[in-house]
Amino acid sequence: IAICDDDKHDAEVLQQLIQKTREWQAYQFPIYLFYSGEAILREISQGTKFSMIFLDIFLGGNSRGNELAKQILQMDHETEIVFQTNSLAFALDAYELDALHYLVKPLTVEQIDEVFKRYRRKHAEAEVAVFQNGKSLN
């Protein structure tokens, strides 16, 4: 799982919330933090696959999370995108990108639990939700 947020504090808070979920407690999968769109795009272009990316809508500079999500999905269409933001303004964009969820800050453990429930429902063909970490196994 990856978190991409230009606000280091917000990224770390989200990481801590994820670590409080039942899902993380059971599987303790790695959580990677990225503080720019360029950094996460570079990682994905090198072959790293993420089952889920929590993506801030308002990234530093002119970056918009919805545009970044389009680039990510072009490189790996299986990645689930979860938008996190302070605004409802881009909810329609998230819907059009088939985002797994759209969360409005401040975030709670209950919201993150709901994200994992949605992930499991969407990927119900698997017995257990498997979260990829690291390089592709090609």
ChimeraX attribute file (.defattr): number of C-alpha atoms within 10 A of each C-alpha:
attribute: neighborCount
match mode: 1-to-1
recipient: residues
	/A:1	21
	/A:2	21
	/A:3	25
	/A:4	26
	/A:5	26
	/A:6	21
	/A:7	15
	/A:8	13
	/A:9	10
	/A:10	18
	/A:11	22
	/A:12	14
	/A:13	14
	/A:14	23
	/A:15	18
	/A:16	13
	/A:17	18
	/A:18	23
	/A:19	19
	/A:20	16
	/A:21	18
	/A:22	14
	/A:23	16
	/A:24	16
	/A:25	11
	/A:26	9
	/A:27	11
	/A:28	13
	/A:29	15
	/A:30	14
	/A:31	17
	/A:32	16
	/A:33	21
	/A:34	19
	/A:35	17
	/A:36	19
	/A:37	23
	/A:38	13
	/A:39	13
	/A:40	21
	/A:41	17
	/A:42	11
	/A:43	14
	/A:44	18
	/A:45	13
	/A:46	11
	/A:47	15
	/A:48	17
	/A:49	23
	/A:50	22
	/A:51	17
	/A:52	21
	/A:53	23
	/A:54	24
	/A:55	27
	/A:56	31
	/A:57	27
	/A:58	20
	/A:59	19
	/A:60	15
	/A:61	8
	/A:62	7
	/A:63	16
	/A:64	16
	/A:65	26
	/A:66	22
	/A:67	13
	/A:68	20
	/A:69	25
	/A:70	14
	/A:71	14
	/A:72	21
	/A:73	14
	/A:74	11
	/A:75	15
	/A:76	17
	/A:77	11
	/A:78	13
	/A:79	20
	/A:80	22
	/A:81	27
	/A:82	23
	/A:83	25
	/A:84	25
	/A:85	22
	/A:86	13
	/A:87	13
	/A:88	11
	/A:89	10
	/A:90	16
	/A:91	19
	/A:92	11
	/A:93	13
	/A:94	20
	/A:95	12
	/A:96	9
	/A:97	15
	/A:98	12
	/A:99	17
	/A:100	21
	/A:101	22
	/A:102	24
	/A:103	22
	/A:104	16
	/A:105	12
	/A:106	12
	/A:107	16
	/A:108	15
	/A:109	16
	/A:110	12
	/A:111	18
	/A:112	22
	/A:113	18
	/A:114	13
	/A:115	18
	/A:116	20
	/A:117	14
	/A:118	14
	/A:119	17
	/A:120	16
	/A:121	12
	/A:122	13
	/A:123	13
	/A:124	11
	/A:125	9
	/A:126	10
	/A:127	8
	/A:128	9
	/A:129	18
	/A:130	12
	/A:131	15
	/A:132	17
	/A:133	16
	/A:134	15
	/A:135	13
	/A:136	12
	/A:137	8
	/A:138	4
